[in-house]
Amino acid sequence: MLVAAAFAAPAASAQSADVAALQVALRAHGLYPGTVDGVRGPLTTDGVRRFQARRRLVVDGIAGPATRRALGRRGRPRLGTRVLAAGARGWDVAGLQFLLARHGFPSGALDGGLGPRTDAALRRFQAWAGLGSDGLAGPATLSRLRGPPPASPLVFALPVSALAGDRFGPRGNRFHTGVDFPVAAGTTIRAAGRGCVSFAGWSEGGYGKLIVIEHRLGMTSWYAHLSAVGVRRGACVVAGTPIGRAGSSGRATGPHLHFETRLRGAAVVPRF
């Protein structure tokens, strides 16, 4: 129980798409140095106060109508007041990006612009949710996004004996889809559960040398930035089976294991 809690993301109920959109807007004005996490804390309130003082508004720390108007296009319109499509920009797009990331479909930087990456993430989410994959974020799509994010139905074994570094969840103005274990290059990586290898090789998506294992109930586990791959596609393994060695291949700043779990393609908090 203690181990599982250590890897948990912030509680969904504590996160707000509106707060995330406010953080994105403040960040664009150089007034919010924190993580876009949708949680209103001291840094967010301080950023609002400094913005209000800069624009000679009532300094109350509340992002009310006057403050939202002063933020310009980054302060409007509210999420749900229009159907969002490619090319849209604004407060509501930032909220949409945050909700997509929270549901396991991040689209890169949270910047309030519905560009190609956000459009692709939106369509992937719609397909995952059984909605029409039309790239239009209307009432049905937003209703699903406002619900709780998906959760792993499986509990996994730790893939390596090490303490976690970066966790699952918001990081800066992006979203980290897994758990990073800082370990020395060459450290043995083990399968986190019973399943069969669906991918083993070089990934073009920044993961470098990557292994993906398919488990039951629509779950997959991902092992990225490896220095060596020790299994082939189609091989079946159990928890604890050696499958590769840690490294820093792909987009990595140093040797570590990036481990993530996905439910039918949606990145979810790993359960250990």
N, C-alpha and C positions, 0 to 999 in steps of 0.2 A: 504494500500500500504506500509506504514512504517513497519507494522508488518511483512508482507511477506518478505520485503527486509532484515529484521533482521535475518531471518532464511536461507537466500540464501547461497549456496555453492559458492566457487570461480568460476568466469566465465570460461567456458570451453575453450574459446579462449586464456586465460592466462596460461593454463596448457599445459605441453608438456611431452610426454612419455620419450623423451630423457633426459630432465632435471630430471625427476623422477629417471631414471636409473642412472644418474650421482650422484644424492643425495644418492641412495642406495649404490653405490660403495664407495663414500666418507664416508658414515656412517660406512661401514664395516672397514674402516681404522681409525675410531675414529676421523674424521675430519669434520663431519657434525652433529651438535646436534639438528638441527631443524626437522620440520615435512616434510615427503616425500610428497610434494604437487604439484610437477611438475612446480613450479613457481621459476624462477631464481631470487633470491634476494641476499642481501649482505652476508648472511651466506653461500650460495652456492659458490659464487665467492671467499669468504675468504677461504673456504675449498679447492677449486682448487688451490689457490695460495700457501697455506701451503703444499699441496701435491707436487706441482711443486718444491718448495724450498727443501722439504725433499728428492726428487729424483734428485735434481740438474738440473732441467729443466729450460727453460725460464719462468720466473714468470710473466705471463700476465693475469692469471685468466680465460683463454680460454681453454676448454677441446678439444684441437685439436688432430691430429693423434699421436703425441709423447706422450701426456698425456694419451690418451686412451691406447696406447701400454703399458705404465708404470703401468696402472691399472690392467694389466693381464687379466684373464678371465672375470673379472667384467667390463672391458672396451670394450668388443667386444662379438659377432658381432652386427652390427646395426639391429634394428628391421625391418623385412621384407626381409632380405637377406637369410633366410632359413625357412623351415617349422618347427615349434616348436612342440615337442611331449614330453610325460612324460620322465623325466630324464634329459632334457636339462637344461643347466645352462648358465648364462651370462647376459650381458647388455640387450639383446633383451627380455629375460625372465622377467627381472625387469620391462621393459616397458610394456610387456603384462600384468603383474600383476596389474600395475597401471591402465591401460585402462579397465581391467575387473572390478576393484573396482569402477572406475568412472562411469561405466555403471550399477552399482548396483549388481555386483557379486564379492564381495571381497573374498580373499582366505587366510586370515590371514596375517602374516608378509610379507612385501615386501622385499624379500631377494635374488631375482635372481635365485631361484631354482624351477623348474617345478615338484614339488612333488605331492602327492595325493590330497591335498586340492586345489592346483591350477588346476590340471587336472579336478577335479570335477567342479570347478567354470567355467572353460572353456567349458565343456560339457553342463552345465546348460545354459550358455550364448548362445551357438550354437543352442540349442533347442528353447530357447526364441526367437532368431532371425530368426528361420525357416531355419537354415542351417543344414547340416549333422552333427549330434552330435558324431563326431569321435575322438575328443580330439586332433586334428591336427590343429594348428593355422597357416593356409596358407593365401594366398591372399584374399580370400572371407571373412574369419573371421576377418582379420586385417582391411579390408576395412570398415566393419560394426563398428568395435571398434574405428576407427579413426573419425567416424561421431559424431554428438552431442549425449550426453547421453539422456536417456528417461526422460520425465517430466510428472508430475501428471496432468491429465486432470480435476481433481476436487480440489475445495477449501474446506478445513476442518475448523471446529471450534476448538478452543484450548481445549484439553482434561482436563486441570487443570488450575486454576488461579495462575500462577507463571511465573517468568522470566526464560528463558532458560539458561542452563549451557553449556555443550558440544553440539556443533552443528553437522549437517550433513557434512561429508567430511573427508579429511585426518586428522589423529591424530597420531603423532609419525610416526612409520613405518607401521601403519595399517590404516584402513578406518572405520569411524563411520557411521553406516547406518541409524541413526535416530537423534532425538533431545532429550536430557536429561533435565528433569525438576526437580531440587532439591527441594523436598518437604518433610514435616514431615511424618513419618510412620503413616498410617491410614487416610491420606488425601483422600477425595473422588475423584475418577477418573470417568470421564464422556465420553460417546461415542462422537467421533469427527464428526460423520455424520450418515445419515440414512443407515441401512444395517442389515444384519443378522449374528449372531455369528457362525463362522465356527470352532473355537477352544476355549476351556475354561478349563484350567487345568495346570498341570505341564509340562514344556517343558524340554527336555533333552539337548537342545542346548545352555544352559547358561542363557536363559531368565527367568528361574525360573517359578513362577506362571504367566501365560500368557493368554491374550485374543486376539483373531484375529476376526475382523469383515469384512465381504465381502460387498463391495459397488458395484455400477454400473461401467461400462466401464473397468472392469478388475482390479479395485483397491481394496486393502485391507489395513486396519489400524491395527497396532500391539501395545499392551499395556503390557509392560514387567516389571519384578521384583516386582510384586504385593505382598502384604501381604494377600489379600483376593480377591477371585473371586466371583462376585455377580450376574453373569448371567450363563445360561446354553447354551450349543451348540444348535443351532436352534432358539434361541430367536431373535426376530427382535426388533431393537431399532431405535431411532432418535437422532439427535445431542442434547447433554445435558442429555441423560439418564444416571443415575448412573450405573456403571457396575462393580466397584471394589474399592479397597483401595490400596494406594501406600505402598511400602515396600522395602525390599532389598534382596528378594529371588533370587536364582541362583547366577551367577557370578556378584556380585555388591559390591562396597566398602562402600556403605551407602545408606540410603533411598532416592529414587528418582523414577521418572517415565521415562522409556525409551519408547519413542513414535516413531514409524516409519511407513512409507507408502510404499506400493509396487505396481507396475504396472505389472500385470501378473507374479509376482515373482521377478521382478527387484526392488531393493531398490531405491527410488527416493526422491528428496528434498521435504519435506512436504510443502504444500501451505496453508497458513492461511489467 
